[in-house]
Amino acid sequence: MATDVLDVPARSRYEVTVDGELAGFSEYREAEGARVFTHTEVFDAYEGKGVGSALARGALDDVRARGRRLVALCPFIGAYLESHGEYADLVDAELTARLKARR
């Protein structure tokens, strides 16, 4: 099973493919220089196969490679961050608090 994660700026989302087929996505928007993750979805046929984790890892690795910060308004990305402390340094805590307070 070949899994690839690609940033698709025209759609403001990362897409994950499995063997060339779209398997899910993680939507984002930009705010104050940070990438704000708002929604993640893995299609039913791919649930429970590690596709969501591959998507989160690929997206967060891309944020790191670009030297960016992030905010996880999306519960899936938030949960991934909680269990993968190696990405904690990417979180913009101040912006996260402000954006969550607006909800």
N, C-alpha and C positions, 0 to 999 in steps of 0.2 A: 504494500500500500504506500504509494508515493504521495506525500502531503507537502503542499507549497502554500506559503502565505505571501500575499502581495498587497502593497498599498495601492489603492485606486482613488487618487485625489479627486477625480471628476465625480465620484460618488461619495466622497468623504467617508470612506470605509476601507478596512482591510478585508480581503476575501481569502478564504481558505479553499483550496481545491484538493481533491483526493483522486489520484489517477486521472487528472485533467478535468474532473467534474466539480462544479461549484458545490461546496458542502456546507458553507456558512459564511458569516460576515460579522464584523464588529464595526459599528458606526461611531464616528467621532465628529467633533467640531473644534475649531480653534478658539482659544480665549486667552488673552494676555500672554501670548507666547507659549502656551501649553496646549497639549492635545487632550481634549476632554472626551473620554469614552462614554457614550450615552446608551448604547444598546448592543447586545451580542446575541446572535442566533446561530444555532447549529441545526441543520435540517434533520428531521426524525431518523432518516436512514443512516445517519452517521453518529447519532448519540451513543454514548457509552464506549466509543472506540478511540478516545484520546484526541479527537479532532478539535474539540473546544480548547483543550490545553495547548495543542500545537498552534492554534490561532492566537491565543493569548500570548504565548511565548514569542511567536513571530512578531506580533504587533509591538510588544514591549521591547524586544531586541531592536526593532527598527527605531523606536523612540530614543533608546539609548544611543544607537549609532548616529542619529541626527543631533545628538547633544541637547535634546528637548526635555521638558518636564511633562508631567501628566496629572490628570484628575480622573478618578474612576467614579463616575456617577452610575455607571452600569454595574448592577450587582454581581454579574459573572466576573468581570475584570476585577472588581473589588475583592471578591472571594479568592481569586487567583493570587492577587497581591498579598493577601493575608497568609496564604500558605507557601508563598515563595518570597521570602525576605530579601533575596538577592536583588529584587527590584525596588525595595523601599526607598532607595536614594532618588528615584525618579519622581516620586510623588511630591507635588507642590501642595504642602499641607495648608498653607494660608489661603490659597485660591480654592482648594477643596472645601474648606470651612465656609468661605464666602458664597460659593455656588450652592452648597447644600442648604445654607440658610435661606436662600431665595426660593427654594422649592416649596 
